[in-house]
Amino acid sequence: DTGVSQNPRHKITKRGQNVTFRCDPISEHNRLYWYRQTLGQGPEFLTYFQNEAQLEKSRLLSDRFSAERPKGSFSTLEIQRTEQGDSAMYLCASSPGGGRGTDTQYFGPGTRLTVL
Amino acid sequence: AQRVTQPEKLLSVFKGAPVELKCNYSYSGSPELFWYVQYSRQRLQLLLRHISRESIKGFTADLNKGETSFHLKKPFAQEEDSAMYYCALSGRGGRGSTLGRLYFGRGTQLTVWP
């Protein structure tokens, strides 16, 4: 499977614990995005990277959230001191990036986080 | 402010009937509009984008800048069209390139009955 992959697919944790998710984009895609989706809503943008540079962060991304893409390939999203309100599906997407024209985002299967 | 509105949370039609999923948007610049689809137990995937003016799986969508709408249409719905459909918007930067983030509507669950 050469699509975007995410691990783990499911994560159950207790309130106050830290969690980390990983996203592996499509090979040679320069851009990588993180979204969060709660029940009954569409995905909401969190942040995105162009190569290793984090270019934009949403106000949804509180101080407890941090994302990295150290070598411009895979990315990690860490949530510290999880809260029940963090329970959601976390989606990763990648796109070729740069240049002219439409830049299509391809989504991974998501990581479902449940905070007890 | 950027916003994508999908007024129908649920939509049901019978097989062979026409279907229209509504999408309205607000955006201060020049937008790019997309329709994404998510079939049961599958990942979100692009269905079509306005700039391509293409028909995918019999679906079409026309960008109406006057009404700020991008409704998705299909003349004859099929059972396999049952899925969650999301309308999404992105900005366009210099040289016509797509800006980063996508703004999504809340989605419309389409059910096509046999």
Interface residues (C-beta under 8 A of the other chain):
Chain A: G3 V4 R31 Y33 Y35 G40 Q41 G42 P43 E44 F45 Y48 L55 E56 S58 L91 G98 G99 R100 G101 T102 D103 T104 Q105 Y106 F107 G108 P109 G110
Chain B: V4 Q6 K9 E32 Y36 R43 L44 Q45 L46 R49 I51 S52 Y86 A88 R95 G96 S97 T98 G100 R101 L102 Y103 F104 G105 R106 G107
